[in-house]
Amino acid sequence: MDIAESLAAALDRVLDPISSKGLLASGRAAPPRFDAGTASVVLDVTGLSADARTRIEAEVKQALSAIESVETVRVAMTAEKRGRKIIAVGSGKGGVGKSTLSANLAIALKKLGHKVGLVDADIYGPSQSRLLATEGVRPTAQGQKMDPVPSPHGIPMLSMGQLVKPGQAVAWRGPMAANALGQLIDAEWGDTDLLILDLPPGTGDVQLTMVQKYKPAGAIIVSTPQDLALMDATRAIDFFRQASVPVIGMIENMAGYACPHCGEVSDPFGQGGAQAAAKSMDLDFLGRVPLDIAIRTASDAGRPPAANADDELFAPLAQRIADWLKAPRSIAS
């Protein structure tokens, strides 16, 4: 076996961290070159975190240095710059189930083939670490950037809830909270192509910083059917329109309650309010999610129902969002 074959064989014994194939077989590396004792290899590190890049470089140098005649190993790394779309999930007020919907939509979009990450941008009331079963896991950092925490559902995520003690209040003024949001969004997201932002309710400094600096591809508005919630949701819609962020549509949450004993359906928060509001504002109505204790208990336990193979509730909502992403359109600026 000549030196070129030896280098190629050694390089292919180093595994691509994504495909688990050899670096040559996976296309992660170009065929190595050898000249005057120096082995040179070019690696495509697109989609790899900073930690993974450092590790794979070290493994390549170790593998090639072990070959007789190799005195020096040079590794050049290149990466394709990929676009990442941000979808903001907002509401005009708290208590409408926005965080539960965000977690379930992230999982449902992942099942459609998107590489989804989730940012719990509700700085003052973070809950995604519980919904995605990552409580007690602190993110690591590479240099100035944090590494998202992997969840059991395949959704990397970051939340202020992972950075403070359980139950600790985050008493920060607007600029400090906005800066914290920036660190979460600017983390090392790897090959994530879709970032779901679970926003705090209202239209304050955090929301303003997000739309000005990061310009979401679109926003989803969550509301219950009741008039008070719809009044505040209307303000959130106006906020996104003023910021020239397209509103993908509205989701009506807690829409109807089926009695577990008799099956009779009642509407404690009203009926059809969000759909009527969407129509009046010329917005798409994405669908309804019922007031169902099974959704609440499963999500609170870190097992969002969207992860179930038989999910028929969140999958249609995610499909409508995915269709919108394929052909984005501006809705009433």
Number of C-alpha atoms within 10 A of each C-alpha: 7 6 15 14 12 15 24 20 17 20 25 21 16 19 19 21 15 11 11 11 16 20 26 21 16 14 13 21 21 16 18 20 15 16 9 9 12 16 23 19 23 16 22 17 21 16 19 19 18 18 13 16 18 11 12 19 18 12 16 22 18 15 17 26 18 12 14 10 14 17 13 15 17 16 15 12 14 11 11 9 9 12 10 16 18 22 24 28 25 29 31 24 21 16 12 19 18 25 26 20 22 26 31 26 25 26 28 26 23 19 18 12 9 16 20 26 29 29 26 27 31 23 22 15 18 21 22 29 22 17 22 27 19 21 17 14 14 17 15 11 14 12 8 9 16 19 22 25 21 17 19 12 16 16 21 22 28 30 28 24 26 22 12 13 11 10 8 9 11 15 10 12 9 13 12 13 20 20 13 17 25 17 14 22 25 13 19 21 26 19 17 19 16 22 25 25 27 28 25 24 22 18 20 12 14 24 22 15 18 20 17 12 9 14 16 22 22 24 24 25 25 29 32 30 27 19 15 13 21 23 14 19 25 18 16 25 26 18 19 24 17 12 14 19 24 22 27 26 23 27 25 26 21 22 25 22 17 15 11 10 6 7 9 10 11 14 16 13 19 15 17 16 19 30 21 15 19 21 13 9 13 12 19 17 20 22 18 23 18 16 20 15 12 11 19 16 13 13 23 17 13 20 21 25 23 25 20 11 8 9 12 11 16 21 20 16 20 22 17 16 20 16 10 14 16 8 7 14 13 13 17 14 12
